[in-house]
Amino acid sequence: AIGFVGGSARYVTKRKMQRRLLVMEQQHALEKERTRIARDIHDDIGATLTQISVLSQLTEKEAGKPALVRAYSARITGTARELAQSMDEIVWAVNPKNDSLKHLVNYIFRFAEEFLSVTEVRLRKERPAALPEIAVAAEVRHGLFLVVKEAINNAVRHSAASELRLAITLSGNKLEIRIQDNGRGFSSETHDEFGNGLGNMERRMESIGGTFQLLTRPGEGTTVM
């Protein structure tokens, strides 16, 4: 009887410790996410609002020069559009309703469609017909999306491509996202120029337990996986 009582007490104590540890881990994850959101708001949105403010002041200062006013107004419009996109990304990343593979894939394709709709680059989409109900943590979703966003942005800005292929495949427990353009590829000088950006993408994937691979040759386009 004494052994039974002692064992029961030990079991109850162990369960309490496990629950307390789980609560502490959840609190730590929440604090980490709140810190990241605050950093994103400060760095991205704060800097963008400052840029809009400066451009507005320049527009007022050069009111008598229509060409400059048009140029500044166009930059304000573009910057405001980027700000709206950044806000949408932050809201999407922190909303727990989006913590699923389906929401991640849908958001990536929606971003690609909207981003390329104002360019001359055609988008080819390949995705699974159906996706299983798999939970994806906010940190992982956000990290994956930022790498995809950077890869698409680089392709549009630097590759001189006419077509971009975005393919997402799921095989067992392995998710692969492939961004492939038919542009000019990387020369050694270009690779050095974007070395930090590519390094950041690789480190971001490693931080969420993923991998990053880049395939490119001059004249043969670039593939990011």
C-alpha positions in Angstrom: 0.0 0.0 0.0 2.8 2.4 0.9 4.5 1.6 -2.4 1.3 2.2 -4.3 0.8 5.6 -2.6 4.4 6.5 -3.2 4.3 5.5 -6.8 1.0 7.4 -7.3 2.5 10.5 -5.7 5.5 10.3 -7.9 3.4 9.9 -11.0 1.2 12.9 -10.1 4.3 15.0 -9.3 5.9 14.0 -12.6 2.7 14.9 -14.5 2.6 18.3 -12.8 6.2 19.0 -13.7 5.6 18.0 -17.3 2.6 20.3 -17.5 4.6 23.1 -16.0 7.4 22.5 -18.4 4.9 22.6 -21.3 3.4 25.9 -20.1 6.9 27.4 -19.8 7.8 26.2 -23.4 4.6 27.7 -24.7 5.3 31.0 -22.9 8.9 31.0 -24.3 7.6 30.4 -27.8 5.0 33.2 -27.4 7.7 35.6 -26.1 9.9 34.7 -29.0 7.1 35.3 -31.5 6.2 38.6 -29.9 9.8 39.7 -30.1 10.0 38.8 -33.8 6.8 40.7 -34.5 8.1 43.8 -32.7 11.3 43.6 -34.6 9.5 43.2 -38.0 7.2 46.2 -37.2 10.2 48.3 -36.1 12.5 47.4 -38.9 10.2 47.0 -41.9 7.2 49.1 -41.2 9.0 51.8 -39.3 11.6 52.3 -42.0 8.9 52.3 -44.7 6.8 54.9 -43.0 9.9 57.1 -42.6 10.6 56.7 -46.3 7.0 57.7 -47.2 7.3 60.7 -44.8 10.5 61.9 -46.5 9.1 61.4 -50.0 6.0 63.4 -49.0 8.2 66.3 -47.8 10.2 66.2 -51.0 7.0 66.3 -53.0 5.8 69.4 -51.1 9.3 71.1 -51.5 9.4 70.5 -55.3 5.7 71.4 -55.9 6.8 73.6 -58.8 8.5 70.9 -60.6 5.9 68.5 -62.1 8.4 65.9 -63.3 9.9 65.5 -59.8 6.4 65.5 -58.2 5.3 62.6 -60.5 8.5 60.7 -59.7 8.1 61.1 -56.0 4.4 60.3 -56.1 5.1 57.1 -58.0 7.7 56.1 -55.3 5.2 56.9 -52.6 2.6 54.7 -54.2 5.1 51.8 -54.6 6.3 52.1 -51.1 2.8 52.2 -49.7 2.0 49.0 -51.6 5.1 47.4 -50.1 3.9 48.5 -46.7 0.5 47.0 -47.2 2.1 43.7 -48.2 4.4 43.7 -45.1 1.3 44.3 -42.9 -0.5 41.4 -44.6 2.5 39.1 -44.1 2.7 40.0 -40.4 -1.0 39.4 -39.8 -0.9 36.2 -41.7 2.2 34.9 -39.8 0.7 35.5 -36.4 -2.8 34.3 -37.0 -3.0 30.7 -35.5 -5.8 29.9 -37.9 -3.2 29.8 -40.6 -1.0 27.2 -38.9 -1.5 24.5 -41.5 0.2 23.3 -44.7 -2.8 24.2 -46.8 -2.8 27.8 -45.7 1.0 28.1 -46.2 0.8 26.7 -49.8 -2.2 28.9 -50.6 -0.5 32.0 -49.3 2.7 31.4 -51.2 0.8 31.0 -54.5 -1.3 34.0 -53.9 1.8 36.1 -53.2 3.5 34.8 -56.4 0.4 35.6 -58.5 0.0 39.1 -57.1 3.7 39.9 -57.3 4.1 38.8 -60.9 0.8 40.3 -62.0 2.5 43.7 -62.4 5.5 42.3 -64.2 6.1 40.8 -67.6 7.1 37.5 -66.1 4.7 34.6 -66.7 4.0 32.3 -63.8 3.7 28.5 -64.1 2.2 26.9 -61.1 2.5 23.2 -60.0 0.9 22.1 -56.8 -0.7 18.9 -55.2 -4.3 18.4 -56.1 -5.0 17.9 -52.4 -3.1 18.6 -49.2 -3.4 16.7 -45.9 -4.3 18.4 -42.7 -0.7 19.0 -41.3 0.0 21.6 -38.7 2.8 24.1 -39.5 4.1 26.4 -36.7 4.0 30.1 -37.3 7.8 30.4 -37.1 8.2 27.7 -39.8 5.5 29.2 -42.0 7.1 32.7 -41.8 10.6 31.4 -42.4 9.5 29.4 -45.5 7.5 32.3 -46.9 10.4 34.8 -46.5 12.8 32.5 -48.4 10.2 32.0 -51.2 9.6 35.7 -51.3 13.3 36.5 -51.6 13.8 33.9 -54.3 10.9 35.3 -56.4 12.0 38.9 -55.9 15.6 38.0 -57.0 14.3 36.3 -60.1 12.2 39.2 -61.1 14.8 41.9 -60.4 18.0 40.3 -61.6 17.4 37.3 -63.9 15.8 39.0 -66.9 13.5 35.9 -67.1 10.3 35.8 -69.1 8.9 32.8 -67.1 9.0 31.6 -63.5 8.0 28.1 -62.4 6.7 27.7 -58.9 6.3 24.0 -58.0 5.4 22.6 -54.6 5.4 18.9 -54.0 4.7 16.7 -51.0 6.2 13.2 -50.7 5.6 11.5 -47.4 6.8 13.9 -44.8 9.0 15.9 -47.2 7.8 19.2 -48.6 9.8 20.7 -51.5 9.3 24.2 -52.9 11.1 24.9 -56.2 11.4 28.3 -57.8 12.9 28.1 -61.3 13.4 30.9 -63.9 14.5 30.8 -67.5 16.8 33.9 -67.1 20.4 34.5 -67.5 21.6 32.6 -64.5 24.4 33.7 -62.2 27.9 34.8 -63.2 30.6 34.7 -60.6 30.3 38.4 -60.1 26.5 38.2 -59.5 27.0 35.3 -57.1 29.4 37.4 -55.0 27.0 40.4 -55.1 24.1 38.3 -53.7 26.3 36.2 -51.4 24.9 37.7 -48.2 21.3 37.3 -49.4 21.8 33.7 -50.4 23.6 33.0 -47.1 20.7 34.5 -45.2 18.2 32.3 -47.0 20.2 29.2 -46.3 20.6 30.1 -42.6 16.9 30.9 -42.3 16.0 27.4 -43.7 18.5 25.7 -41.3 17.0 27.6 -38.4 13.6 25.9 -39.0 15.0 22.5 -39.8 15.0 22.7 -43.6 17.5 22.8 -46.4 18.4 25.3 -49.1 19.9 24.5 -52.5 20.8 26.8 -55.4 21.4 25.5 -59.0 22.5 28.0 -61.6 24.7 28.5 -64.7 25.2 31.5 -66.9 22.6 31.5 -69.7 20.7 28.5 -68.2 18.5 30.2 -65.5 18.4 29.6 -61.8 16.6 27.1 -59.6 16.1 27.6 -55.9 14.9 24.6 -53.8 
